Amino acid sequence: MSALVCRTTAARFPPNEPIWRSPAGGLLDIDFEPRFDRVAIERRPATLWRYREAIPIDRDDAIVTFGEGLTPIVPAELGGRRIWIKQEGLFPTGSYKDRGATVLISQARRLGVRRVVEDSSGNAGAAIAAYCARAGIACDIYVPASNSRSKLAQIELYGAALHPIPGSREDTAAAVWQAAQEHYYASHSWNPFFFHGTKTFAFEIVEQLGWRAPDAVVIPTGNGTLLIGAWIGFREMRQAGVIDRLPKLYAVQAAHCAPLALSPQESSQFRPKATIAEGIAIAAPVRVEQCRQAVAETGGRIVTVSESQIIAALRETLRAGFYCEPTCAAAVAALPQVDAGGEIVVPLTGHGLKAGETLMKLLL
Ligand SMILES: *Cc1c(COP(=O)(O)O)cnc(C)c1O
């Protein structure tokens, strides 16, 4: 039987309890035994729901899907390396956050939730808003009032209610926490169902490489929704005997905002600076311990890249024909620091069409 487990106290809760953190305030994980039947998986439609027995939603009629996933993986030469590019911008809302949203909003529907709240002005907010639209679930997105309207347009156009909160990012967090007392918090950093969607990124890589693990995966990291998801996914496949080792996971941060790379002493002095990799500009990631574990346990590294390195990598990636948003280029910029050999996978996490204005200002 699966269960929600508190990371702080190890207390266990039924899988369909409508909670997003434990009563003790701790982060929740999902204890769950996935199954992989390769023959059955290969026969199914090309969506991430082909890994059905590895996704902890216990009723098929709850599933909220646009037929997303199984994004193409193609060889390329970038940053002086031969790598695999996984095109994670090719999702219905334009980023891999749809992996988390399809599973999390399916669970919300399973719970009979009528309204969810979330705080993200970026790709996570857009993904949650789109899947709520599909599910017929009302969606309130809390954002700092200082956000530009163009950034919020996609969220608003999906029909979500925007709540601009005056003040700092912390004031927005406080407002959503207040709302989460009454409504289900569809948080991409707190809610464990989001990570049991992003883990399908690992499943797909293994299947697409012929049911083998690559040597390394290089992931742009802020809150770690893709990093931790990948770690969960590769571990589940190793546990099930599908692969026999874990790839090294490299967590890439912008040097301007790299809390993972700081020692405890440095952390107290830490003042983040603005970065063009705005998708990973997270000063205080909620699951920081899990991010560090994912890297340490797999023998990977935390890598930081400068603004000029990101811009150079962005230009190179676009000119290779991959139209991606600036955040993605952080992973490409990190390639010279990746000490693993063999097969390296780099996700391009968000579509360039989301960031036309920014790309134009930066590069034209
Ligand atoms: C969300 C996101 C990431 C990774 O961010 P996390 O905060 O680690 O989840 C990377 N690139 C893009 C384009 C994103 O939207």
The ligand as an SDF file (V2000), in Angstrom:
LIG
                    3D

 15 15  0  0  0  0  0  0  0  0999 V2000
   11.1420   25.1700  -13.7220 C   0  0  0  0  0  0  0  0  0  0  0  0
   12.2090   25.2950  -14.7460 C   0  0  0  0  0  0  0  0  0  0  0  0
   13.5030   24.7960  -14.5350 C   0  0  0  0  0  0  0  0  0  0  0  0
   13.9440   24.1160  -13.2730 C   0  0  0  0  0  0  0  0  0  0  0  0
   13.5740   24.8350  -12.1790 O   0  0  0  0  0  0  0  0  0  0  0  0
   13.3900   24.2350  -10.7290 P   0  0  0  0  0  0  0  0  0  0  0  0
   13.1780   25.4560   -9.9130 O   0  0  0  0  0  0  0  0  0  0  0  0
   14.6580   23.5050  -10.3950 O   0  0  0  0  0  0  0  0  0  0  0  0
   12.2400   23.3490  -10.7390 O   0  0  0  0  0  0  0  0  0  0  0  0
   14.4180   24.8950  -15.5620 C   0  0  0  0  0  0  0  0  0  0  0  0
   14.0920   25.4770  -16.7400 N   0  0  0  0  0  0  0  0  0  0  0  0
   12.8640   25.9590  -16.9830 C   0  0  0  0  0  0  0  0  0  0  0  0
   12.5780   26.5710  -18.3200 C   0  0  0  0  0  0  0  0  0  0  0  0
   11.8770   25.8930  -15.9970 C   0  0  0  0  0  0  0  0  0  0  0  0
   10.6570   26.3520  -16.2500 O   0  0  0  0  0  0  0  0  0  0  0  0
  1  2  1  0
  2  3  1  0
  2 14  2  0
  3  4  1  0
  3 10  2  0
  4  5  1  0
  5  6  1  0
  6  7  2  0
  6  8  1  0
  6  9  1  0
 10 11  1  0
 11 12  2  0
 12 13  1  0
 12 14  1  0
 14 15  1  0
M  END
$$$$
